[in-house]
Amino acid sequence: MDVETLGAIGGAMSRAATPLALAAVGELVTEKAGVLNLGVEGMMLAGAVAAFAVTVATGNPLLGILAAMAAGMLLALLFGVLTLSLMANQVATGLALTIFGIGLSAFVGRDFVGTPLTALAPIHLPVLSDIPLIGPLIFGQDPLVYVTFVLVGGVSWFLMRSRAGLIVRAVGENHDAAHALGYDVIAIRYRAVLFGGAMGGLAGAYLSLVYTPMWVENMTAGRGWIALALVVFATWKPWRVLVGAYLFGGVTIVQLHIQGMGGAIPSQLLSMLPYLATIGVLVLISRDALRIRLNAPACIGKVFHPES
Amino acid sequence: MSRSSRFITLEARPEPSALWVWAAPLLAVGLTLIAGGLLFAALGKDPVAALAGFFLKPLSSLYGLGELGVKAAPLALIAAGLAVGFRGGVWNIGAEGQLTMGAVVGGGVGLAFLESTGPLVLPAMMLCGALGGMAWAAIPALLRTRFNANEILTSLMLTYVAQLLLSWLVHGPWRSPSGFNFPETEMFGPAATLPVLIEGTRLHLGVVLALVVVGAIWVLLGRSFIGFQIKVMGLAPRAGAYAGFSQRRVIWMAMLLSGGAAGLAGLFEVAGPIGQLQPAISPGYGFTAIIVAFLGRLHPLGIVFAACFMALTYLGGETVQMDMGLPLAVTGVFQGMILFFLLAADVLIRYRIRLGRAASAKAL
């Protein structure tokens, strides 16, 4: 395999990893605040269709990306009202969000099936991106790949180093104690849920604007659920989300490459690989129950009612 | 500062309201109708006519009523199985995959006995369909009890795997040579097809059998010791553990039961209305059944009513697609909405709404 092919594979890998990393880092912040939002898949789909529709209508992908984030946040707000203000079961509400997101995105996107769109172009830094292998990898990606690295770094710094991040973690670890200290548990959780929604929407925008520049019903194909598994894989540590996302991106790309080589293995069986890999990794990580218990936010999924 | 706003306060009831347990679903249905009317109006359709077309027209013919049964049966069957787990805190979200595997394994038996006219082909298909769903549900059960892996995520991942497996089979080894290159298997023979019960409809034997199974699950839940264990483990896991109930056994029971029910529902679909294996055998019954289980209050009788209502959303979606050119996806929007409204209305079971600040609120 020559250097150019390796560079191409690396580039494809980061394109497969970026939406997973974005959605997962958003969910990580949500879970750190003690909220389990299983609606990632729905928020991603809403983001994907919003990004596509607005980009087609305005010709401006940046507006499309903003619309996607707004769409993800809108669904997240709905989730927040139900689970935080009305104290509904988080698992059931998250599932509702996914079912609603699938239906709503298919409904809104019906006129866009088959509409072509020019993909968001990679940035080519002159000279630098001409360096073999590392050039296209490090200097020739689309802007959102870099944004993802910055975001993961920022979230990592925020959660581990900043005072506000400490409060978010406190709310996730022990909401009653945080409440007793005078922190507004619900307001902090709303913000975390909304951030998760914005990231889910952005992840969806990446799919419909960059990864496969088109709109197809249900085009997330379970990536929202893989992102949820990634948070467990990362044991709630932001940088590990990035590592996990590139690992899964790698599995996706290897699988696609074998399909492309026209091997004897049927494409459907190869397409199972990312899902099987997710299960395998979940099992490997979860078998150490103590590690999961030590790392998972203690209040995750629990309803908070200040007067009770 | 606190969660309660200045204008509305939620005050905890001393006891959950028995009235609202059953009134909340009705309120949710009412709110869904209002929101649906607004949606139709926003699309430039007369809301009353559109709602009537959506919810009433499908029921105005014998054929339509038969279709209601055909669509409600798999929903009720799957939801009754899922409700067992949901009561015990076991979240099987992969019923769609278990349905697919039931169709694959049971349908495979039908394909193996294409020429047979024996009376045992259908029972064998049903048994294998249920076993296929059980086997698929056993994987997350094993991974959860043995390796502590979250059953929500593993059962969901397995749904994608099952659908890809079905797709591979009908595109490859099981494809019918006489299918004009369509990805589908041979049609099942008469001995492998569920008979239609009422002339002029598609109402088949599987609908009746599904109701029988739902009844059996009801008896199991309400009368058996394992049903009691499941309920206790869901309500008070520590008390259950103290009483010597095994969480492991509850997980296995709930997963196998719900997987078997979903597998049987999948077999009923392919041996009934479809008559062969195709890449798509379910319009998301496995996911919609989750809504049905909650809408029916995890109670078999409620589940049957909820299944009829959700079946109506499928029929209504098809009707407005044909009559008004609205996209079929409107079904999913309605289904998502009803679950949202139900979850919102459920707050009334445990809380009273007070205008203004609650007098009993602690000063913080």
Interface residues (C-beta under 8 A of the other chain):
Chain A: L38 L78 V81 L82 L84 S85 L86 M87 A88 N89 V91 A92 T93 L95 A96 L97 I99 F100 G101 I102 G103 L104 A106 F107 R110 H179 G182 D184 V185 I186 E217 A221 G222 W225 I226 L228 A229 V232 P266 Q268 L269 S271 M272 Y275 L276 T278 I279 L282 V283 S286 R287 A289 I292 F304 H305 P306 E307 S308
Chain B: M1 S2 R3 S4 L10 E11 A12 W91 I93 L143 F147 N148 A149 N150 I152 L153 T154 L156 M157 L158 Y160 V161 L164 L165 S167 W168 H171 G172 F287 T288 I290 I291 F294 P327 A329 V330 T331 G332 V333 F334 Q335 G336 M337 L339 F340 L343 A344 D346 V347 R350 Y351 A358 S360 A361 K362 L364
